[in-house]
Amino acid sequence: MSNPRCSCRSRWIHLPVLVLSLLLCSACEAVGRIESPEVQALPMEPSSAPEEEVLPPPSPALPPAPAGLRPVSVWEGMFVEEWGRAHMQTFLPWSNSRDSWDFYNLAYGLDANTAMYRATGKRAYLDRALLYVNNLVASARVSSSLPQSQFKDGYLGWTSSLSVPAGQEVPLYESYCWRYVTRMLRIIRETPDLYGSASYRRQYDRLLAFTERNIFDKWFLRGANDFVYRNRTHMAAHWAFISMDLSRMTTDPERKARYLEVFSNINHGMPNFPSSLREKLAPNPDHPTAWFWNDKWDTNAQPGQDVAHANNVLAFIVEAHDAGMEWTDADIRRFVVTLNTVIWPSPKVYAEYVDGTGPGDGWFNDGLMKLGRYDVNLQRRLEQHRVGQNSQYFANGALNVRMLSEKAVQ
């Protein structure tokens, strides 16, 4: 039986800290039925790595930043200072790893490079994200060939030395990473110049086919109730994110219906738990214009969701809102108040839980800071925030101001 660790951010940590963080995380049990799909051919080899010293060309013309906000170019300069080091020391090695725990950490690099592409329009950043994903796909192996796999079927995948017992396949690590793979693919699909390019289209088609078969189908058919409709809000949100993106890319009507079904179930009615993301949300008892929720489906008790994993919920909701799917402007305003008033009431004061209690550490990179794209005052606060200053932070700061700038000129 696989007993993978719960979703706990690593912030690109080194081994001693990783071990400590794993010990502090509670285990999330995963048991499911085994399917027997046909054995598939191995994926194509990844594209060659870009030269590490070659920096992107000057940015295309960008709309001016709202008055008083740091412009995209400044955020990009901070990002570039981290770009080469993070690539060589962390993200590139993780993308070539066959231990899926490393994909969990690689998620931040995928998000960073995709966000910086969205902020600047420079393809070098998108190419870096594609390199990582191509490497991941190239390292996948047929489950039946993985010595300790608990499934031994024909899907392509990976194992982790951190599963219990070691060497098993871990859905959490894959879904945590793949939400940003599908987001990157959707950028290609929705950008005519990219989708019309033979090189990008070829990669898009191959990576989408791999994702539909060896990420979504694999875990859904192995046991949706165990591996997709997960027992915590943040873990289910990964699959809502992936399903949403796939629903906007697939050309198969039956697949689209299945993806939208998963998206709707997680938002409105889990088939195996008596709740949903929508049902979990309630006005904060002390701040009625803010949201409160518990990460467990069967309770609404305080203190509720921990802020660390609230990031994962917000990473999904922000993108769903921007896609015009389910989450509204009114919802977003409440989340902005939740961060700006409850979680982060004053400089250097952070809550551990979404009800505002406990001593937190102020790490907002993977979701909460993305709320800055909707609120100039929150974005101004984020400019002065000193926790988690790395490439994901800088890239999402840039994307926030790009989106605020576009809204200002509309």
BELBELHU-V841469 format. One record per residue. PHI is phi in degrees with one decimal (none if undefined). OMEGA is omega in whole degrees, -180 to 180 (NA if undefined). Layout:
phi: (PHI & PHI)
omega: (OMEGA & OMEGA)
This chain:
phi: (none & -83.8 & -138.7 & -68.2 & -67.8 & -72.2 & -69.1 & -126.7 & -63.7 & -108.4 & 53.4 & 62.4 & -89.3 & -89.6 & -55.4 & -59.6 & -70.5 & -59.6 & -61.8 & -63.6 & -63.8 & -67.1 & -66.0 & -83.6 & -86.5 & -79.5 & -80.6 & -120.4 & -74.1 & -136.8 & -136.3 & -155.7 & -78.3 & -106.9 & -101.9 & -128.8 & -70.5 & -67.9 & -66.1 & -108.5 & -71.1 & -68.2 & -68.8 & -67.2 & -70.1 & -70.5 & -70.1 & -69.9 & -72.0 & -68.2 & -66.2 & -66.4 & -87.5 & -83.8 & -90.5 & -63.0 & -69.6 & -56.2 & -67.7 & -61.0 & -59.5 & -116.1 & -65.0 & -64.8 & -69.6 & -54.1 & -52.8 & 87.1 & -96.7 & -61.9 & -74.4 & -55.4 & -60.6 & -72.3 & -58.4 & -64.8 & -59.7 & -66.6 & -63.8 & -63.0 & -61.1 & -94.9 & -59.9 & -67.0 & -64.2 & -62.0 & -63.2 & -74.9 & -87.9 & -128.9 & -66.7 & -63.3 & -59.4 & -63.7 & -67.7 & -95.2 & -76.7 & -105.7 & -97.8 & -67.1 & -58.8 & -67.1 & -70.3 & -55.3 & -72.6 & -62.9 & -50.0 & -66.8 & -71.0 & -62.7 & -61.9 & -61.2 & -69.3 & -66.7 & -63.3 & -69.4 & -61.6 & -62.0 & -75.3 & -113.7 & 78.6 & -86.0 & -70.1 & -58.1 & -72.1 & -62.7 & -62.4 & -65.8 & -62.6 & -63.7 & -56.5 & -61.7 & -69.3 & -59.8 & -64.5 & -57.8 & -64.0 & -65.4 & -87.5 & -67.6 & -130.2 & -62.0 & -53.6 & -64.9 & -94.8 & -85.1 & -55.1 & -107.8 & -57.2 & -84.2 & -109.8 & 53.7 & -113.7 & -98.9 & -74.5 & -88.5 & -174.0 & -144.9 & -125.2 & -135.1 & -73.9 & -95.0 & -69.6 & -126.1 & -73.6 & -65.1 & 88.7 & -97.3 & -85.0 & -123.1 & -63.2 & -59.9 & -63.8 & -71.0 & -68.4 & -60.2 & -78.3 & -73.8 & -59.7 & -85.1 & -67.8 & -66.2 & -64.9 & -64.1 & -62.9 & -67.5 & -59.9 & -61.9 & -62.5 & -96.7 & -113.3 & -53.9 & -64.6 & -78.5 & -65.3 & -84.2 & -84.6 & -59.8 & -66.6 & -68.7 & -63.9 & -62.3 & -67.1 & -57.5 & -60.3 & -68.2 & -72.0 & -66.0 & -61.3 & -61.1 & -64.2 & -62.4 & -84.0 & -101.6 & -117.0 & -68.1 & -56.5 & -55.3 & -81.7 & -67.4 & -79.8 & -71.3 & 149.1 & -60.6 & -65.3 & -90.9 & -115.1 & -113.0 & -84.9 & -77.3 & -87.8 & -136.5 & -56.1 & -68.9 & -73.7 & -67.7 & -61.0 & -58.4 & -76.9 & -62.8 & -61.8 & -61.1 & -64.5 & -57.9 & -61.5 & -63.0 & -63.8 & -93.7 & -119.7 & -62.7 & -104.2 & -100.5 & -58.5 & -67.4 & -63.6 & -58.2 & -61.5 & -67.1 & -62.4 & -68.1 & -62.9 & -63.3 & -56.5 & -66.1 & -61.3 & -69.1 & -78.4 & -126.2 & -177.3 & -63.7 & -73.1 & -120.9 & -136.2 & -84.2 & -167.2 & -164.8 & -59.6 & -60.7 & -68.5 & -72.5 & -77.9 & -147.5 & -59.0 & -62.5 & -59.7 & -99.6 & -138.7 & -59.9 & -88.2 & -107.8 & -92.1 & -131.4 & -157.6 & -103.6 & -78.2 & -93.6 & -69.6 & -103.4 & -150.0 & -118.0 & -70.0 & -77.5 & -86.3 & 84.8 & -60.6 & -73.1 & -62.9 & -54.5 & -88.0 & -59.0 & -52.7 & -67.4 & -63.1 & -69.6 & -56.3 & -72.4 & -63.0 & -59.4 & -70.9 & -64.8 & -57.9 & -68.8 & -85.9 & 72.9 & -119.3 & 78.6 & -94.1 & -101.8 & -58.7 & -63.8 & -59.9 & -62.7 & -59.4 & -67.6 & -67.0 & -60.9 & -63.6 & -56.6 & -72.6 & -72.5 & -116.7 & -92.6 & -77.6 & -131.5 & -69.5 & -157.7 & -55.5 & 66.4 & -118.1 & -133.4 & -89.0 & -88.1 & -125.5 & -74.0 & -85.5 & 95.2 & -98.0 & 80.6 & -86.0 & -93.6 & -115.8 & 79.2 & -86.6 & -119.0 & -56.9 & -88.0 & -174.1 & -61.4 & -67.4 & -69.6 & -67.3 & -61.5 & -69.3 & -107.6 & -144.2 & -61.2 & -66.4 & -65.9 & -61.8 & -63.9 & -63.9 & -63.2 & -59.9 & -95.0 & -73.0 & -112.5 & -90.5 & 72.4 & -75.7 & -143.0 & -64.1 & -66.3 & -63.1 & -65.4 & -66.1 & -74.2 & -61.5 & -64.3 & -65.6 & -55.5 & -71.0 & -60.4 & -70.7 & -63.9 & -65.1 & -64.8 & -65.3 & -66.7 & -95.8 & -72.6)
omega: (177 & 179 & -173 & 179 & -179 & -176 & 178 & -175 & 180 & -176 & 177 & -174 & 176 & -168 & -178 & 180 & 178 & -180 & 180 & -178 & 179 & 179 & -178 & -178 & 176 & -178 & 178 & -173 & -180 & 178 & -179 & 180 & -177 & 175 & -180 & 177 & 178 & 176 & -176 & 173 & 178 & -180 & 178 & 178 & -179 & 173 & -180 & -177 & 174 & 179 & -171 & -176 & -177 & 180 & -180 & 176 & 180 & -177 & 166 & -180 & -179 & 175 & -179 & 178 & 173 & -175 & 176 & 180 & 174 & -177 & 179 & -176 & 179 & 176 & -179 & 178 & 177 & 178 & -177 & 177 & 179 & -164 & -177 & -179 & -179 & 180 & -173 & -173 & -173 & -168 & 180 & 176 & 179 & -179 & 179 & 180 & 172 & 176 & -172 & 173 & 179 & 177 & 176 & 180 & 180 & 179 & -177 & 177 & 175 & 179 & -178 & -177 & 177 & 179 & 180 & 172 & -180 & -179 & -171 & -174 & -178 & -175 & 179 & 180 & 176 & 179 & 178 & 177 & 179 & 177 & -179 & -177 & 176 & 177 & 178 & -177 & -180 & -178 & -178 & 179 & 179 & -176 & -178 & 180 & -179 & -167 & -175 & 180 & 177 & -176 & 178 & 179 & -173 & 177 & 175 & -179 & -173 & 174 & 178 & 175 & -177 & 175 & 178 & 2 & -177 & 174 & 179 & 177 & -172 & -178 & -178 & -176 & 180 & -178 & 179 & 179 & -166 & 174 & 179 & 170 & -179 & 178 & 178 & 178 & 180 & 174 & 179 & -178 & -174 & 177 & -173 & -179 & 179 & -177 & 178 & 179 & -178 & -178 & -180 & -179 & 179 & 179 & 180 & -177 & -178 & -177 & 176 & 179 & 177 & -177 & -179 & -176 & -167 & 170 & -175 & -178 & -176 & -174 & 178 & -177 & 174 & 179 & -175 & -178 & -179 & -168 & 179 & 178 & -168 & -171 & 175 & -178 & -174 & -179 & 175 & -179 & 177 & -177 & 173 & 178 & -179 & -178 & 177 & -179 & -179 & 180 & -179 & -179 & -173 & 175 & -177 & -178 & 180 & 177 & -179 & 179 & 179 & 180 & -180 & 176 & 179 & 178 & -179 & -179 & -179 & 179 & -169 & -178 & 180 & -179 & -175 & 176 & -174 & -177 & 179 & 177 & 179 & -176 & -180 & -173 & 177 & 177 & 176 & -175 & -180 & -180 & -171 & 179 & 177 & 178 & 167 & 173 & 174 & -178 & 178 & -174 & -171 & 178 & 175 & -176 & 171 & 14 & 176 & -178 & 171 & -176 & -179 & -179 & 171 & 175 & -177 & 176 & -178 & 177 & 177 & -173 & 178 & -178 & 177 & 177 & -176 & 175 & -179 & -177 & 169 & -169 & -167 & 175 & 180 & 176 & -178 & 179 & 178 & 177 & 177 & 177 & 179 & 179 & -169 & -173 & -173 & -176 & -174 & -172 & -180 & -178 & 176 & 175 & -174 & 176 & 176 & -177 & -175 & 173 & 178 & -178 & 175 & 179 & 179 & -178 & 174 & 178 & -175 & -166 & -167 & 179 & -174 & -178 & 179 & 174 & 177 & 179 & -178 & -170 & -177 & -178 & 176 & 178 & 178 & 176 & -179 & 176 & -177 & -178 & -174 & -179 & 173 & -178 & 178 & -172 & 178 & 178 & -177 & -178 & 180 & 171 & 178 & -180 & 177 & -176 & 175 & -179 & 175 & 180 & 179 & 178 & -177 & -177 & 179 & NA)
